Each structure stands twice: as C-alpha cells, then as structure tokens.
Amino acid sequence: MAKTWILDTETKGTGAHMVPLEKALKKPAPERELAVVELERPPRPTEEPVEQPAALMFKIVDIRSSRVLAEGVGARAAVDLLEGVGSVVDIRIYVWSRAAKRWRLLTLGEQKALWEFRGVERSEQGVREWASGLAQ
C-alpha cells in the first residue's frame, strides 16, 4: 500500500521536511494563539487648581548706615525707593521667603536687575514678571 507524504513546516528554523501523513495527523497542533494581557493604568491624580502666588515683599537696607529703608514693601514700592539711592552697592535688597519664613538676600545680579527698573517708565506688570522669577 502506498504512503501519503506531506510537507511538514513545523520545524524550528531547520527547514521543512517530508513526513508520512499518519505521523503528521497523530501530532497535536501546537497552540499558536498568544494570550492577550490588558494592563490597567492607575488613575491619574486630579490636578488641583494652581493659585496665584502672593506678591513678593522686599526689605531694603542701607549698608553705610545699617538703617532699614523699607521692609515688607512690594516690588513697585521697592523700585520707587531705589530712585533716591546713589549706587546698587550701597544697599542690600532682601526678599521674603515664605517657605523658609525668613529674609533672603538677593544676589548681586538680582539686585542689579531690580535696579534696572529704576528711573524707567515700566508697567507694574513688568516688575511683577521679574519678581515672579525670584519666587521660584
């Protein structure tokens, strides 16, 4: 009796080969379906509305006399007070740090940036934008 042969392609990369039909039918077909796994993301935290930062408070000290020229004033008032000061190195400007609950001395670069607002017609918004950079 003649055997029926088929081409077996279930090899692992070695190529197909011829096998008798009876042998191919006896093998169970391998499960080729992959399980589908669905991952659930944790719920995103709800974002709380960002509240506007409070206006910064400045303290200006004359270093020649050690006298406090202003304390707890806003940015516009601080710039107005700088109009009467001769040089930026004659004063020290502090900003109130809410997190640390203390006065923080501005760097010389920050003091010079505030100094640049003096004598120039600038809007209150421009001073606030500069001051908001200090709060960060």
C-alpha positions in Angstrom: 0.0 0.0 0.0 1.3 3.5 -0.9 2.0 6.0 1.8 0.9 9.6 1.5 3.5 12.1 2.4 3.1 15.8 3.3 5.5 18.7 3.7 6.0 19.3 7.5 6.7 23.0 8.1 6.6 22.9 11.9 10.4 22.8 12.2 12.3 25.3 14.2 14.2 27.1 11.6 15.8 24.0 10.1 13.6 23.9 7.1 10.6 21.8 6.0 10.8 18.1 5.5 8.6 15.3 4.2 6.7 13.1 6.7 4.1 10.4 6.3 0.5 11.7 6.7 -0.3 9.3 9.5 2.6 10.7 11.6 1.5 14.3 11.0 -2.1 13.6 12.0 -1.0 12.0 15.3 0.8 15.1 16.5 -1.4 17.6 18.3 -1.4 21.0 16.7 0.6 23.4 18.9 -1.2 26.3 20.4 -0.2 29.3 18.4 -2.5 31.9 20.0 -0.9 34.4 22.3 -2.7 35.4 25.5 -3.9 39.0 25.4 -2.9 40.8 28.5 -4.6 44.1 29.3 -2.8 46.4 31.7 -4.8 49.0 33.6 -3.2 52.3 34.4 -3.6 53.7 37.8 -6.0 56.6 37.9 -4.3 59.9 37.4 -4.4 62.2 40.3 -6.7 65.2 39.9 -4.8 68.4 39.4 -5.6 71.0 42.0 -6.0 74.5 40.6 -2.8 76.5 40.8 -3.3 79.5 42.9 -1.6 82.7 42.0 1.5 83.4 44.1 1.2 86.2 46.6 3.1 89.4 45.8 6.7 89.4 47.0 7.8 91.5 49.9 11.1 93.3 49.9 13.4 94.7 52.6 16.0 97.3 51.7 18.9 98.1 54.0 21.4 100.9 53.6 24.8 99.3 54.3 26.5 102.6 55.1 24.3 103.4 58.0 22.8 99.9 58.6 19.4 101.6 58.5 16.4 99.7 57.2 15.0 101.9 54.5 11.9 99.8 53.8 10.5 96.4 55.0 7.6 94.4 53.7 7.1 96.6 50.6 6.0 95.4 47.2 8.1 95.4 44.0 6.9 98.8 42.7 7.5 100.5 46.1 11.0 99.0 46.2 11.8 100.3 42.8 10.5 103.7 43.7 12.7 103.7 46.9 15.7 102.9 44.8 15.3 106.2 42.9 16.9 108.0 45.8 19.9 105.6 46.3 23.2 106.5 44.7 24.6 103.1 43.9 23.4 99.5 43.9 26.4 98.5 46.1 25.3 100.9 48.8 22.2 98.8 49.7 21.2 95.2 50.3 17.9 94.0 49.0 16.2 91.1 50.6 13.1 89.2 49.6 10.7 87.4 52.0 10.9 83.6 51.5 7.6 82.1 52.6 8.9 78.6 52.6 11.8 79.3 54.9 10.0 82.1 56.7 13.0 84.4 56.6 14.5 87.2 54.5 16.7 86.0 51.7 19.5 88.3 50.4 19.2 88.8 46.6 22.3 88.0 44.6 24.1 91.0 43.2 22.8 90.0 39.7 19.2 90.0 41.1 19.8 93.3 42.8 21.1 94.9 39.6 18.1 93.5 37.7 15.8 95.3 40.1 18.0 98.3 40.0 17.4 98.5 36.2 13.7 99.2 36.7 14.5 102.5 38.5 14.1 105.7 36.5 12.4 104.0 33.7 8.7 104.1 33.0 7.8 100.5 33.3 4.5 98.9 33.9 3.6 97.3 37.2 3.2 94.1 35.2 6.8 94.2 34.0 8.1 94.4 37.6 5.7 91.6 38.7 7.0 89.4 35.9 10.6 90.0 37.0 9.7 89.4 40.7 7.8 86.2 39.9 11.2 84.8 38.8 12.5 85.3 42.3 9.7 83.3 43.8 10.9 80.2 42.1 
